């Protein structure tokens, strides 16, 4: 390649020696070629040296902390065995808890079954008691009605006296018999037999006289005195009033009917009581 290039070097001519001119030219050309080859060789060396001297990233050096120690098979096996032992312990604990829970579930099941049986028995008893209660309620209502009727019937032998002045140490029976003798003189000789018992009712009070209950031996005598006292002048003069001996229930029932009874009487209608009931023109009112 260097040989083909045209030489730019001047030819060397030695004066006085013509024959040496060609030789000198050839020699110079040869030397030039040698010089070019030497230059090219030097350039290649420089390029190679420059490539070798080009800085590259140096490989990272290993630090002491990065070095992982080698684990032997024995140590690895011991670690695995320890891990399995730990798992076995946990499984045993879980198994124990499951056993306890199973026992608790069994006990709860028994308790639930027992409670269910008790509830069933209670329901049976409740149903029976409900039937009995209905019967008891009916019987109680019947007994209350019978008792009230018996009390009402017994009170039909009695009369109450309102307005008799109460005196300390009084003989109330003697005073009542004397009063009845004035009201019905024709029965004077029979009053000891007609009057059964006499007494005041309620607790003593200083400013108020208590009412007197007269119980007659026969119903007909009670009814006769009941009619006589309504028109007796003796009662009016003394400010004494005879009334029926009514139970609390009968008094409340009559009080509820009184407005209608009073209205009917004001209208000129026949209105009256019979026991706890009220009647207007023979018709019972509610």
C-alpha positions, 0 to 999 in steps of 0.5 A, spaced: 500 500 500 505 504 501 509 502 495 503 505 490 503 512 493 507 517 489 513 519 493 514 527 494 521 526 496 526 530 492 531 526 488 538 526 491 543 528 485 551 527 487 555 531 482 560 528 478 557 522 478 552 520 473 551 513 474 550 514 481 543 518 480 539 512 479 541 508 484 541 514 489 533 515 487 532 508 488 535 507 495 531 514 497 525 511 495 526 504 499 528 508 505 522 512 504 518 506 504 521 503 510 520 510 513 512 509 512 512 502 514 515 504 520 511 510 521 504 506 520 507 501 525 508 506 530 501 509 529 498 502 530 502 501 536 499 507 539 492 505 537 493 499 541 496 502 547 491 507 547 485 502 547 489 498 552 490 504 556 482 506 555 479 507 562 474 501 564 469 500 570 473 496 575 470 490 578 467 491 585 471 488 590 467 484 595 466 486 602 467 482 608 459 483 610 457 481 603 460 474 604 455 469 606 458 463 610 457 456 607 451 452 611 453 445 612 448 440 611 448 438 619 446 445 621 440 445 615 437 439 618 437 441 625 434 447 623 429 443 619 428 438 625 427 444 630 422 447 625 418 441 625 418 440 632 415 447 633 410 445 628 408 439 632 407 443 638 403 448 635 399 442 632 398 439 639 396 445 642 390 446 637 388 438 638 388 440 645 383 446 644 379 442 639 378 436 644 376 441 649 371 445 644 368 438 643 367 437 650 364 443 651 359 442 645 357 436 648 356 439 654 352 444 651 348 440 647 346 436 653 344 442 656 340 444 650 337 438 650 335 438 657 332 445 657 328 443 651 325 437 655 324 442 661 321 447 656 316 442 653 314 440 660 313 447 662 309 448 656 305 442 657 304 444 665 302 451 662 297 449 657 294 445 663 294 451 668 291 455 663 285 450 662 285 450 670 285 457 670 279 459 666 276 454 670 278 457 677 276 464 674 269 462 672 269 459 679 271 465 683 266 469 679 261 465 681 263 465 688 264 472 688 257 473 685 254 468 690 258 471 696 255 478 694 248 475 693 248 472 700 251 478 703 245 482 700 240 477 702 243 477 709 242 485 709 235 484 708 234 483 715 237 489 717 236 497 717 240 502 718 239 508 723 242 515 721 242 521 726 241 518 733 246 522 738 251 517 741 252 518 748 258 515 752 255 509 756 249 508 752 244 502 752 243 503 745 239 497 744 234 500 749 234 506 746 232 503 739 227 499 742 224 505 745 224 509 738 221 503 735 215 503 740 214 510 738 214 509 731 209 502 731 206 502 738 201 496 736 208 492 736 210 495 743 209 488 747 213 484 741 219 488 740 224 484 745 222 478 740 222 482 734 229 486 735 234 481 734 241 485 735 243 492 735 250 496 735 253 502 732 258 501 726 265 504 725 270 507 729 268 512 735 269 519 733 268 525 737 264 530 733 260 525 729 255 520 731 256 513 728 250 509 725 246 504 728 245 497 725 238 494 727 237 486 725 230 484 726 228 476 727 223 476 722 223 479 715 216 481 715 217 486 721 223 489 718 219 491 712 214 493 716 218 498 720 222 500 713 215 502 710 213 506 717 219 510 718 218 513 711 212 517 713 213 517 721 213 524 724 217 521 730 223 520 725 222 527 722 221 530 729 228 527 732 231 528 725 232 520 724 232 517 718 232 509 717 235 506 710 237 500 708 243 496 710 246 496 703 253 493 701 259 497 698 257 494 691 250 496 692 251 503 694 256 504 688 251 501 683 245 505 686 249 511 686 251 510 678 243 510 677 241 515 681 241 521 676 236 517 672 232 515 677 232 522 680 230 525 673 224 520 672 221 521 679 222 529 677 218 527 671 212 524 675 214 517 673 215 511 678 222 510 679 225 505 685 231 501 687 231 493 688 237 491 691 243 494 686 238 495 680 234 501 678 227 500 675 223 506 672 216 504 670 217 497 672 223 496 667 230 495 669 235 500 667 242 499 666 
